[in-house]
Amino acid sequence: MKWHPDKHIDPEDKKEAEKQFKKLCEAYNVLSDPEKRTKYDVYGKSGLSDSVTVYDDSSDTEFDPSTFIRSFFGDSGPPNFTSIFDTKFTYKETQSFVFFEISLEEAYSGCTKKVKVIRKRYKKFIIYDDEQLLDVIIKPGTIDGTLLTYAEQGNQNSPTSKPNDLYLKILVKEHSIFKRHNNDLIYPCNITLDNALTGFELVIKSLDNRDIQLKINDIITPYTKKVVKHEGMPHFLNPNTKGDLIIEFNIIFPKKLSNEEKRKIKKIFKNKF
């Protein structure tokens, strides 16, 4: 290493080597510490006064470079300073996404949800986790995958940068009964064969807890669907307009019939087709 004092015999050269070597050690002390490196990039040398020891050339105290370097690196000696000076400290870009679930009932009626988010923030040059409780307004008709944006409420990438935007993605949970198709609601309905042939009354509990009462008089086949207008999901952009409720029937047949029952059925259905 060019400026190591042990490589110089001439007293004047040795003194100059000690001076340069102290500067190199000071530089390494800054470059090897990301926080100090950032302070130096932002404020220059004056920003290091509280955290970096500067060896004063005018000090009367005798400086032993060999002792100093061993205290940092041990007997193995210092690393290559060329590679240190070539190092550039960068901050990782971190986007801010939060996923949270709502029920289909909440998507139907709309609501306000409390959502806790944890963002990476800086206080001066110290990074920390910042907790924030957000009031998230869920509009009637909200669609699965809806993305909400909160300006400058996300992670902060560096001490000198503005916080990123925070993105909240809404996931609508599957319902135990209803299935959603665009703005329509599909209701699967199991009925027995006798009800399919003779009619029945049906009561459906809506997503906003109303009773939708229907009287079915038509003969129901395995392919029959009944549409109840305007009883589906609200339109997200126009909640006063709703999709339809579509009832899909599944007919349950008897598992067995006696010979006498079969004879009666044949008699009933004779000439009916």
MIDREN-856974 format. One record per residue (C-alpha): residue in one letter; x, y, z. Coordinates in steps of 0.25 Angstrom, whole numbers, plus 5000, padded with zeros to 4 digits. Layout:
<lolums>
AXYZ
...
</lolums>
This chain:
<lolums>
M500050005000
K500650134995
W500350225008
H500650115019
P501750185028
D502550055029
K502850065014
H503550195016
I504950215022
D505250355019
P504750445031
E504050545022
D503450435014
K502950365026
K502350485032
E501550515018
A501150365018
E500550375032
K499750495028
Q499250435016
F498950305023
K498150375034
K497250435023
L497050295016
C496650235030
E495650355032
A495150325018
Y494950185020
N494250205034
V493250285026
L493050205014
S492950075022
D491750125030
P490450145021
E489950245031
K491250335031
R491350315016
T489950375015
K490250495024
Y491450525016
D490650515003
V489650615009
Y490350705018
G491850695014
K492950675025
S492250765035
G491150665036
L492150565042
S492550645054
D491750575064
S491950435059
V493350425052
T494650445059
V495550535051
Y497050525054
D497650675054
D498950685048
S499350795058
S499150705070
D500450685078
T499950545081
E500850445074
F500050355064
D500450215062
P499750175048
S500050025051
T499350025064
F498150095058
I498050005046
R498149875055
S497049935064
F496149935051
F496549815043
G497449725052
D498749675048
S498249635034
G498349785030
P497349875023
P496549835011
N496749894997
F496450044998
T496250054983
S494949964984
I494450044996
F494550174988
D493850104976
T492650064985
K491350144984
F490250134994
T488850124989
Y487550104996
K486549994992
E485250044985
T484149984993
Q482649994988
S481549994998
F480449894996
V479449855006
F478349745003
F477149725012
E475849655011
I474349695012
S473149605012
L472149605000
E471149675010
E472149785012
A472349794997
Y470849804995
S470449905005
G471749985007
C472450015020
T473650075026
K474849985030
K475950015040
V477249965034
K478649965041
V479849985032
I481349985035
R482150075027
K483750095027
R484050235030
Y485350315034
K485550405046
K486750485041
F487550365037
I486950255045
I485950165039
Y484750115047
D483450055046
D482250145046
E480850095049
Q479650165044
L478150135045
L477450175033
D475950185031
V475650115018
I474350155011
I473750035004
K472650074994
P471449994990
G471749904979
T473249894981
I473849794972
D474949694976
G476249744973
T475949894974
L477249974976
L477150094985
T478250194985
Y478750284997
A479750394993
E481050395001
Q480550295012
G481450185008
N482950145010
Q484050245010
N485250205002
S486250295007
P486450405018
T486350515007
S485150454998
K483650475000
P482850355004
N482350264993
D480850254991
L480150144998
Y479250044990
L478149964997
K477649854989
I476249804993
L475949654992
V474449604993
K474349475000
E473549364994
H472149355000
S471549225005
I470249234997
F470349344986
K471249354974
R471549484968
H471649504953
N471949644949
N470749714956
D469849594956
L469649504968
I469449354965
Y468649274976
P468749124975
C467449064979
N467148914982
I465748864980
T465048734981
L464448674969
D463048684974
N463248834976
A463848844962
L462548794957
T461548854966
G462148984970
F462549044983
E462849174991
L464349214992
V464949315002
I466349364999
K467049445010
S467749565003
L469149615006
D468549735013
N467649635022
R466349655014
D465349545011
I465149524996
Q463849444995
L463549374982
K462449284978
I462849184967
N461649124959
D462349084946
I462948944944
I464448944947
T465348864939
P466848844941
Y467148964932
T466149064937
K466649194942
K465849304949
V466249444948
V465849544959
K466149684953
H466949784961
E467249694973
G468749674970
M469949754973
P469949914973
H470749974961
F472050024967
L471950154959
N470450164961
P469950094974
N468550134971
T468550034959
K468649884962
G468849754955
D467949644955
L467749524964
I467849394956
I467249264962
E467849134957
F467049014961
N467648874964
I466548764964
I466648654975
F466148524970
P465648414979
K466648304981
K465648184979
L464148164976
S463248044978
N462547974966
E461248024971
E461848174971
K462348154957
R461048104952
K460348224958
I461348324952
K461248264939
K459748274940
I459848424944
F460748454932
K460048384922
N459748474910
K460448594917
F461648604907
</lolums>
